[in-house]
Amino acid sequence: MTKLPGTCLRLTVAWFIAVLLAAPSSAGEIVRVTIKDLAFSPARTTVKVGDTIEWANGDFVDHTATDKGGAWDLAIAAGKTARLPITTAGTFAYYCKFHPGMTGRIDVDAK
């Protein structure tokens, strides 16, 4: 195995650290939607691809966050949370299967 001279090794390590620090983060934001009194709040949410939406159920009954187009369907037990990683840009209308009058909308921007 060939040894690198000290200066070359330090430059290689410095370059590697600089590349790591300059790399964009793949983890997005966590955006919270609260469920209280049979309503999603905010009812309309704007996020970016890579973000995660977290629904927090503050009611004493179970709810769902169900995409009207069938892309996803999350059960959210009373007093619990559920998360959905956002992977696709677009507009998504959703509702609660147990309480169809509960509706929301997610506008997803590309990164």
NUKEDO-907260 format. One record per residue: y, z, x of N, C-alpha, C, CB in turn; residue number from 1; residue in one letter. Coordinates in nm, 3 decimals, decimal comma, padded with zeros to 5 digits. Glycine has a CB too. Layout:
// residues N
<node <Y Z X> <Y Z X> <Y Z X> <Y Z X> NUM "a">;
...
***
This chain:
// residues 111
<node <-00,118 00,000 00,084> <00,000 00,000 00,000> <00,124 00,000 00,089> <00,000 00,121 -00,095> 1 "m">;
<node <00,220 -00,084 00,057> <00,341 -00,097 00,135> <00,443 00,004 00,088> <00,397 -00,239 00,126> 2 "t">;
<node <00,507 00,069 00,184> <00,612 00,165 00,151> <00,745 00,092 00,141> <00,619 00,279 00,257> 3 "k">;
<node <00,824 00,129 00,042> <00,958 00,075 00,030> <01,053 00,158 00,116> <01,006 00,073 -00,117> 4 "l">;
<node <01,146 00,096 00,184> <01,246 00,173 00,258> <01,325 00,260 00,160> <01,342 00,079 00,337> 5 "p">;
<node <01,375 00,371 00,206> <01,445 00,467 00,120> <01,556 00,405 00,038> <01,503 00,576 00,204> 6 "g">;
<node <01,639 00,320 00,096> <01,750 00,257 00,024> <01,698 00,167 -00,086> <01,839 00,176 00,120> 7 "t">;
<node <01,595 00,090 -00,058> <01,538 -00,002 -00,157> <01,478 00,077 -00,273> <01,431 -00,093 -00,093> 8 "c">;
<node <01,409 00,184 -00,243> <01,349 00,268 -00,346> <01,458 00,330 -00,435> <01,263 00,379 -00,283> 9 "l">;
<node <01,565 00,381 -00,374> <01,674 00,440 -00,451> <01,739 00,335 -00,541> <01,779 00,503 -00,358> 10 "r">;
<node <01,760 00,213 -00,491> <01,819 00,107 -00,572> <01,727 00,068 -00,687> <01,849 -00,015 -00,485> 11 "l">;
<node <01,597 00,065 -00,663> <01,501 00,031 -00,768> <01,502 00,136 -00,877> <01,360 00,016 -00,709> 12 "t">;
<node <01,502 00,262 -00,839> <01,506 00,371 -00,936> <01,639 00,369 -01,012> <01,487 00,507 -00,865> 13 "v">;
<node <01,749 00,347 -00,944> <01,880 00,341 -01,010> <01,886 00,226 -01,109> <01,993 00,327 -00,905> 14 "a">;
<node <01,832 00,110 -01,071> <01,829 -00,006 -01,162> <01,746 00,026 -01,285> <01,773 -00,131 -01,090> 15 "w">;
<node <01,630 00,086 -01,267> <01,541 00,120 -01,377> <01,610 00,217 -01,474> <01,410 00,181 -01,324> 16 "f">;
<node <01,677 00,316 -01,423> <01,749 00,413 -01,508> <01,862 00,343 -01,583> <01,805 00,530 -01,423> 17 "i">;
<node <01,934 00,254 -01,516> <02,044 00,181 -01,581> <01,991 00,095 -01,695> <02,119 00,094 -01,480> 18 "a">;
<node <01,878 00,031 -01,676> <01,819 -00,052 -01,781> <01,779 00,035 -01,900> <01,696 -00,129 -01,728> 19 "v">;
<node <01,719 00,148 -01,874> <01,680 00,238 -01,983> <01,800 00,288 -02,062> <01,602 00,356 -01,927> 20 "l">;
<node <01,907 00,322 -01,994> <02,026 00,374 -02,061> <02,098 00,265 -02,140> <02,120 00,436 -01,959> 21 "l">;
<node <02,089 00,140 -02,096> <02,158 00,030 -02,163> <02,078 -00,026 -02,281> <02,186 -00,080 -02,064> 22 "a">;
<node <01,949 00,005 -02,289> <01,866 -00,050 -02,396> <01,910 00,007 -02,531> <01,716 -00,018 -02,371> 23 "a">;
<node <01,918 -00,080 -02,633> <01,957 -00,031 -02,765> <01,849 00,059 -02,822> <01,985 -00,147 -02,860> 24 "p">;
<node <01,892 00,156 -02,898> <01,798 00,247 -02,962> <01,734 00,179 -03,081> <01,869 00,378 -03,006> 25 "s">;
<node <01,603 00,193 -03,095> <01,534 00,132 -03,208> <01,536 00,223 -03,330> <01,390 00,098 -03,171> 26 "s">;
<node <01,567 00,348 -03,309> <01,571 00,443 -03,421> <01,707 00,433 -03,490> <01,545 00,588 -03,372> 27 "a">;
<node <01,703 00,415 -03,620> <01,827 00,407 -03,697> <01,865 00,542 -03,753> <01,813 00,306 -03,809> 28 "g">;
<node <01,954 00,538 -03,846> <02,003 00,658 -03,914> <01,907 00,700 -04,024> <02,144 00,634 -03,971> 29 "e">;
<node <01,911 00,828 -04,057> <01,843 00,877 -04,177> <01,951 00,896 -04,282> <01,764 01,013 -04,150> 30 "i">;
<node <01,937 00,824 -04,393> <02,035 00,826 -04,500> <01,973 00,900 -04,618> <02,080 00,681 -04,541> 31 "v">;
<node <02,039 01,004 -04,664> <01,981 01,088 -04,769> <02,034 01,051 -04,907> <02,011 01,235 -04,741> 32 "r">;
<node <01,942 01,044 -05,002> <01,974 01,029 -05,143> <01,921 01,154 -05,211> <01,911 00,896 -05,205> 33 "v">;
<node <02,009 01,224 -05,282> <01,970 01,347 -05,350> <01,933 01,315 -05,495> <02,085 01,451 -05,345> 34 "t">;
<node <01,830 01,382 -05,542> <01,791 01,372 -05,683> <01,824 01,506 -05,747> <01,637 01,334 -05,700> 35 "i">;
<node <01,911 01,503 -05,847> <01,951 01,625 -05,916> <01,990 01,589 -06,059> <02,069 01,697 -05,842> 36 "k">;
<node <01,945 01,669 -06,154> <01,978 01,648 -06,296> <01,942 01,506 -06,341> <02,128 01,673 -06,319> 37 "d">;
<node <01,822 01,462 -06,301> <01,769 01,332 -06,341> <01,859 01,214 -06,300> <01,748 01,329 -06,491> 38 "l">;
<node <01,913 01,222 -06,178> <01,997 01,114 -06,126> <01,984 01,103 -05,975> <02,145 01,136 -06,165> 39 "a">;
<node <01,992 00,980 -05,923> <01,998 00,955 -05,780> <02,144 00,960 -05,737> <01,932 00,817 -05,743> 40 "f">;
<node <02,172 01,031 -05,626> <02,309 01,041 -05,580> <02,313 01,027 -05,428> <02,372 01,176 -05,624> 41 "s">;
<node <02,379 00,926 -05,376> <02,453 00,823 -05,449> <02,356 00,725 -05,516> <02,549 00,749 -05,355> 42 "p">;
<node <02,402 00,666 -05,624> <02,320 00,569 -05,696> <02,314 00,436 -05,622> <02,374 00,548 -05,838> 43 "a">;
<node <02,415 00,408 -05,541> <02,417 00,285 -05,461> <02,434 00,324 -05,315> <02,532 00,188 -05,507> 44 "r">;
<node <02,345 00,273 -05,231> <02,342 00,310 -05,091> <02,342 00,184 -05,005> <02,219 00,398 -05,059> 45 "t">;
<node <02,419 00,185 -04,898> <02,419 00,073 -04,803> <02,364 00,124 -04,670> <02,562 00,012 -04,785> 46 "t">;
<node <02,262 00,054 -04,619> <02,198 00,091 -04,493> <02,177 -00,035 -04,410> <02,062 00,164 -04,518> 47 "v">;
<node <02,123 -00,016 -04,289> <02,090 -00,127 -04,201> <01,940 -00,130 -04,178> <02,167 -00,116 -04,067> 48 "k">;
<node <01,888 -00,248 -04,146> <01,749 -00,258 -04,106> <01,728 -00,163 -03,988> <01,710 -00,406 -04,068> 49 "v">;
<node <01,625 -00,084 -03,992> <01,599 00,017 -03,888> <01,633 00,157 -03,933> <01,677 -00,016 -03,764> 50 "g">;
<node <01,716 00,170 -04,037> <01,746 00,302 -04,092> <01,629 00,351 -04,177> <01,877 00,299 -04,176> 51 "d">;
<node <01,634 00,477 -04,214> <01,534 00,536 -04,303> <01,607 00,603 -04,417> <01,444 00,639 -04,227> 52 "t">;
<node <01,559 00,580 -04,539> <01,615 00,649 -04,654> <01,526 00,767 -04,685> <01,628 00,555 -04,779> 53 "i">;
<node <01,588 00,883 -04,706> <01,516 01,003 -04,744> <01,566 01,049 -04,880> <01,533 01,115 -04,637> 54 "e">;
<node <01,476 01,054 -04,976> <01,508 01,108 -05,108> <01,471 01,255 -05,107> <01,433 01,031 -05,221> 55 "w">;
<node <01,564 01,340 -05,151> <01,541 01,483 -05,159> <01,546 01,522 -05,308> <01,648 01,564 -05,075> 56 "a">;
<node <01,433 01,565 -05,360> <01,421 01,597 -05,502> <01,463 01,742 -05,526> <01,277 01,573 -05,552> 57 "n">;
<node <01,582 01,760 -05,582> <01,632 01,893 -05,615> <01,601 01,935 -05,757> <01,780 01,898 -05,594> 58 "g">;
<node <01,528 01,852 -05,831> <01,489 01,886 -05,969> <01,360 01,966 -05,970> <01,474 01,758 -06,054> 59 "d">;
<node <01,328 02,021 -06,086> <01,204 02,098 -06,101> <01,089 02,012 -06,153> <01,228 02,216 -06,194> 60 "f">;
<node <01,113 01,880 -06,165> <01,009 01,786 -06,207> <00,991 01,679 -06,100> <01,045 01,722 -06,344> 61 "v">;
<node <00,874 01,615 -06,101> <00,846 01,508 -06,006> <00,921 01,380 -06,044> <00,695 01,480 -06,001> 62 "d">;
<node <00,948 01,298 -05,942> <01,014 01,169 -05,962> <00,946 01,067 -05,873> <01,167 01,178 -05,931> 63 "h">;
<node <00,986 00,941 -05,890> <00,948 00,836 -05,797> <01,073 00,759 -05,759> <00,840 00,741 -05,859> 64 "t">;
<node <01,062 00,687 -05,649> <01,160 00,585 -05,613> <01,077 00,458 -05,605> <01,239 00,619 -05,474> 65 "a">;
<node <01,089 00,375 -05,707> <01,002 00,258 -05,723> <01,086 00,131 -05,723> <00,920 00,269 -05,853> 66 "t">;
<node <01,059 00,044 -05,627> <01,130 -00,084 -05,620> <01,095 -00,169 -05,741> <01,096 -00,160 -05,488> 67 "d">;
<node <01,196 -00,222 -05,809> <01,173 -00,306 -05,927> <01,099 -00,435 -05,892> <01,305 -00,340 -05,995> 68 "k">;
<node <01,107 -00,478 -05,767> <01,037 -00,598 -05,723> <00,896 -00,571 -05,673> <01,115 -00,665 -05,615> 69 "g">;
<node <00,856 -00,444 -05,670> <00,720 -00,407 -05,630> <00,698 -00,388 -05,481> <00,629 -00,510 -05,677> 70 "g">;
<node <00,805 -00,387 -05,401> <00,789 -00,374 -05,256> <00,745 -00,234 -05,212> <00,919 -00,410 -05,187> 71 "a">;
<node <00,785 -00,131 -05,285> <00,749 00,007 -05,250> <00,754 00,097 -05,372> <00,842 00,061 -05,141> 72 "w">;
<node <00,678 00,206 -05,363> <00,669 00,303 -05,472> <00,640 00,439 -05,410> <00,557 00,263 -05,576> 73 "d">;
<node <00,739 00,525 -05,407> <00,725 00,657 -05,346> <00,719 00,766 -05,451> <00,840 00,684 -05,248> 74 "l">;
<node <00,623 00,855 -05,439> <00,617 00,975 -05,522> <00,698 01,083 -05,452> <00,468 01,021 -05,547> 75 "a">;
<node <00,783 01,153 -05,531> <00,867 01,258 -05,473> <00,847 01,383 -05,558> <01,019 01,215 -05,468> 76 "i">;
<node <00,765 01,474 -05,510> <00,734 01,596 -05,585> <00,859 01,684 -05,597> <00,620 01,674 -05,515> 77 "a">;
<node <00,860 01,766 -05,700> <00,972 01,860 -05,722> <00,993 01,944 -05,597> <00,944 01,951 -05,846> 78 "a">;
<node <01,119 01,952 -05,554> <01,154 02,033 -05,437> <01,115 01,973 -05,303> <01,091 02,166 -05,450> 79 "g">;
<node <01,063 01,851 -05,300> <01,016 01,789 -05,176> <01,102 01,666 -05,141> <00,868 01,748 -05,189> 80 "k">;
<node <01,068 01,604 -05,028> <01,136 01,483 -04,984> <01,034 01,372 -04,961> <01,219 01,509 -04,855> 81 "t">;
<node <01,082 01,250 -04,959> <01,001 01,134 -04,923> <01,090 01,038 -04,846> <00,939 01,064 -05,049> 82 "a">;
<node <01,030 00,970 -04,748> <01,108 00,879 -04,663> <01,053 00,737 -04,671> <01,106 00,927 -04,518> 83 "r">;
<node <01,147 00,643 -04,656> <01,113 00,501 -04,654> <01,186 00,435 -04,537> <01,151 00,432 -04,789> 84 "l">;
<node <01,111 00,388 -04,434> <01,176 00,312 -04,327> <01,217 00,175 -04,382> <01,080 00,297 -04,204> 85 "p">;
<node <01,338 00,133 -04,348> <01,391 00,007 -04,397> <01,364 -00,102 -04,294> <01,544 00,018 -04,428> 86 "i">;
<node <01,289 -00,204 -04,336> <01,247 -00,309 -04,243> <01,297 -00,448 -04,281> <01,098 -00,311 -04,233> 87 "t">;
<node <01,353 -00,462 -04,401> <01,393 -00,594 -04,451> <01,534 -00,590 -04,508> <01,294 -00,644 -04,557> 88 "t">;
<node <01,615 -00,689 -04,472> <01,750 -00,699 -04,530> <01,739 -00,751 -04,673> <01,840 -00,793 -04,444> 89 "a">;
<node <01,838 -00,716 -04,753> <01,842 -00,763 -04,891> <01,897 -00,656 -04,983> <01,704 -00,806 -04,938> 90 "g">;
<node <01,885 -00,679 -05,112> <01,929 -00,584 -05,214> <01,806 -00,542 -05,294> <02,040 -00,645 -05,307> 91 "t">;
<node <01,790 -00,413 -05,310> <01,672 -00,359 -05,377> <01,715 -00,265 -05,489> <01,580 -00,285 -05,276> 92 "f">;
<node <01,681 -00,301 -05,611> <01,705 -00,215 -05,726> <01,580 -00,129 -05,744> <01,739 -00,298 -05,857> 93 "a">;
<node <01,599 00,000 -05,771> <01,484 00,088 -05,789> <01,508 00,184 -05,905> <01,456 00,167 -05,659> 94 "y">;
<node <01,402 00,252 -05,945> <01,407 00,343 -06,060> <01,299 00,448 -06,044> <01,390 00,267 -06,194> 95 "y">;
<node <01,300 00,546 -06,133> <01,195 00,647 -06,140> <01,098 00,606 -06,251> <01,254 00,791 -06,167> 96 "c">;
<node <00,969 00,594 -06,218> <00,870 00,553 -06,318> <00,857 00,655 -06,431> <00,733 00,532 -06,252> 97 "k">;
<node <00,882 00,782 -06,401> <00,870 00,887 -06,503> <00,995 00,894 -06,592> <00,846 01,022 -06,436> 98 "f">;
<node <01,108 00,852 -06,537> <01,237 00,859 -06,606> <01,310 00,727 -06,585> <01,324 00,980 -06,555> 99 "h">;
<node <01,273 00,621 -06,659> <01,324 00,486 -06,634> <01,477 00,473 -06,639> <01,265 00,391 -06,733> 100 "p">;
<node <01,545 00,569 -06,699> <01,691 00,566 -06,700> <01,752 00,603 -06,565> <01,744 00,660 -06,807> 101 "g">;
<node <01,672 00,659 -06,476> <01,717 00,692 -06,340> <01,708 00,564 -06,256> <01,632 00,809 -06,277> 102 "m">;
<node <01,820 00,514 -06,215> <01,819 00,390 -06,136> <01,906 00,404 -06,012> <01,867 00,271 -06,222> 103 "t">;
<node <01,876 00,319 -05,915> <01,955 00,316 -05,792> <01,948 00,178 -05,731> <01,905 00,422 -05,692> 104 "g">;
<node <02,028 00,159 -05,628> <02,033 00,031 -05,560> <02,053 00,055 -05,411> <02,145 -00,060 -05,617> 105 "r">;
<node <01,980 -00,022 -05,331> <01,994 -00,015 -05,186> <02,037 -00,153 -05,137> <01,860 00,030 -05,118> 106 "i">;
<node <02,150 -00,159 -05,068> <02,195 -00,281 -05,003> <02,164 -00,268 -04,855> <02,349 -00,307 -05,028> 107 "d">;
<node <02,080 -00,358 -04,804> <02,036 -00,349 -04,665> <02,096 -00,464 -04,585> <01,880 -00,351 -04,656> 108 "v">;
<node <02,177 -00,428 -04,484> <02,236 -00,526 -04,395> <02,144 -00,547 -04,276> <02,377 -00,481 -04,349> 109 "d">;
<node <02,139 -00,669 -04,223> <02,065 -00,695 -04,099> <02,138 -00,621 -03,988> <02,054 -00,850 -04,068> 110 "a">;
<node <02,067 -00,588 -03,883> <02,128 -00,515 -03,771> <02,241 -00,592 -03,709> <02,024 -00,485 -03,665> 111 "k">;
***
